[in-house]
Amino acid sequence: MTLDRLPLGQPATIAAVDWAGLDPVEGRRLRALGLDTGARVQLAHRGVFGGGDPLAIEVGRMLVAIRRAHARAMTVELA
């Protein structure tokens, strides 16, 4: 399952990221935010406008907002 389809509040681990499908600059930003293989994440909120963008993702003790397209590039495994 991809991160954008994760149910709200469900803990998961990022199993894989399609880095080739992301812009290199955006990929560096996501890595800097801790969104990389092995990271424990949880979907906290979905945006209400524009198809649910942005998504609020809990990464450790941080809450980060990312685009749905970025979350779609991340495969997660339920914890």
Backbone hydrogen bonds in HBPLUS format (Angstrom, degrees):
<---DONOR---> <-ACCEPTOR-->    atom                        ^
c    i                          cat <-CA-CA->   ^        H-A-AA   ^      H-
h    n   atom  resd res      DA  || num        DHA   H-A  angle D-A-AA Bond
n    s   type  num  typ     dist DA aas  dist angle  dist       angle   num
A0076-VAL N   A0001-MET O   2.77 MM  75  5.75 170.1  1.78 170.2 172.7     1
A0005-ARG N   A0002-THR O   2.99 MM   3  5.58 153.8  2.06 117.1 125.0     2
A0003-LEU N   A0074-MET O   2.85 MM  71  5.62 147.5  1.96 156.0 162.8     3
A0006-LEU N   A0003-LEU O   3.26 MM   3  5.23 161.9  2.29 103.8 109.3     4
A0010-GLN N   A0007-PRO O   3.19 MM   3  5.63 165.0  2.21 134.7 134.9     5
A0009-GLY N   A0043-LEU O   2.88 MM  34  5.68 168.7  1.89 158.6 161.3     6
A0079-ALA N   A0011-PRO O   3.01 MM  68  5.46 168.1  2.03 131.8 128.0     7
A0012-ALA N   A0041-VAL O   2.91 MM  29  5.40 150.2  2.00 159.8 161.6     8
A0041-VAL N   A0012-ALA O   2.81 MM  29  5.40 160.9  1.85 146.9 153.6     9
A0013-THR N   A0077-GLU O   2.85 MM  64  5.31 155.9  1.91 149.5 157.0    10
A0077-GLU N   A0013-THR O   2.86 MM  64  5.31 154.6  1.93 149.6 157.5    11
A0014-ILE N   A0039-ALA O   2.90 MM  25  5.46 160.3  1.94 153.8 159.4    12
A0038-GLY N   A0014-ILE O   2.75 MM  24  5.22 177.9  1.75 150.7 151.4    13
A0015-ALA N   A0075-THR O   2.72 MM  60  5.54 149.4  1.81 141.8 151.9    14
A0016-ALA N   A0075-THR O   3.29 MM  59  5.12 158.5  2.34 134.5 135.0    15
A0075-THR N   A0016-ALA O   2.83 MM  59  5.12 159.3  1.87 147.8 154.5    16
A0018-ASP N   A0073-ALA O   2.89 MM  55  5.20 162.5  1.92 150.7 156.7    17
A0021-GLY N   A0018-ASP O   3.09 MM   3  5.53 142.1  2.24 108.0 118.1    18
A0022-LEU N   A0019-TRP O   3.12 MM   3  5.29 162.2  2.15 107.9 113.4    19
A0027-GLY N   A0023-ASP O   2.84 MM   4  6.10 154.6  1.91 157.0 165.7    20
A0028-ARG N   A0024-PRO O   3.01 MM   4  6.27 154.2  2.08 145.9 151.2    21
A0029-ARG N   A0025-VAL O   3.11 MM   4  6.40 154.3  2.18 144.2 151.2    22
A0030-LEU N   A0026-GLU O   2.93 MM   4  6.21 159.0  1.97 151.8 157.1    23
A0031-ARG N   A0027-GLY O   2.99 MM   4  6.22 158.3  2.04 148.6 154.4    24
A0032-ALA N   A0028-ARG O   2.92 MM   4  6.10 155.8  1.97 145.7 152.7    25
A0033-LEU N   A0029-ARG O   3.03 MM   4  6.31 135.7  2.23 141.4 153.0    26
A0033-LEU N   A0030-LEU O   3.18 MM   3  5.08 129.1  2.46  91.6 105.0    27
A0035-LEU N   A0030-LEU O   2.92 MM   5  5.30 152.2  2.00 160.7 151.5    28
A0034-GLY N   A0031-ARG O   2.91 MM   3  5.05 156.7  1.96 106.1 113.5    29
A0039-ALA N   A0036-ASP O   3.08 MM   3  5.80 162.5  2.11 146.7 148.0    30
A0042-GLN N   A0058-GLU O   3.07 MM  16  5.07 130.8  2.32 136.0 144.4    31
A0058-GLU N   A0042-GLN O   2.76 MM  16  5.07 175.0  1.76 161.7 161.2    32
A0044-ALA N   A0056-ALA O   2.78 MM  12  5.38 157.7  1.83 155.0 160.3    33
A0045-HIS N   A0056-ALA O   3.38 MM  11  4.96 157.2  2.43 127.6 130.3    34
A0056-ALA N   A0045-HIS O   2.89 MM  11  4.96 170.7  1.90 140.9 143.9    35
A0047-GLY N   A0052-GLY O   3.23 MM   5  4.33 136.5  2.43 115.8 105.9    36
A0047-GLY N   A0054-PRO O   2.79 MM   7  5.06 127.5  2.07 147.5 163.3    37
A0055-LEU N   A0066-ILE O   2.83 MM  11  5.40 171.8  1.83 165.0 166.6    38
A0066-ILE N   A0055-LEU O   2.89 MM  11  5.40 156.0  1.95 151.9 158.8    39
A0057-ILE N   A0064-VAL O   2.71 MM   7  5.29 167.4  1.73 164.6 165.1    40
A0064-VAL N   A0057-ILE O   2.86 MM   7  5.29 167.0  1.88 153.7 152.9    41
A0059-VAL N   A0062-MET O   2.92 MM   3  5.25 155.1  1.99 138.5 146.8    42
A0062-MET N   A0059-VAL O   3.02 MM   3  5.25 160.6  2.05 132.2 131.1    43
A0070-HIS N   A0067-ARG O   3.08 MM   3  5.33 127.6  2.36 102.1 114.9    44
A0071-ALA N   A0067-ARG O   3.12 MM   4  6.52 158.5  2.17 150.9 157.0    45
A0072-ARG N   A0068-ARG O   2.86 MM   4  6.08 144.5  1.99 149.7 160.0    46
A0073-ALA N   A0070-HIS O   3.10 MM   3  5.33 145.4  2.22 102.1 112.1    47
A0074-MET N   A0071-ALA O   3.10 MM   3  5.39 163.3  2.13 110.4 114.8    48
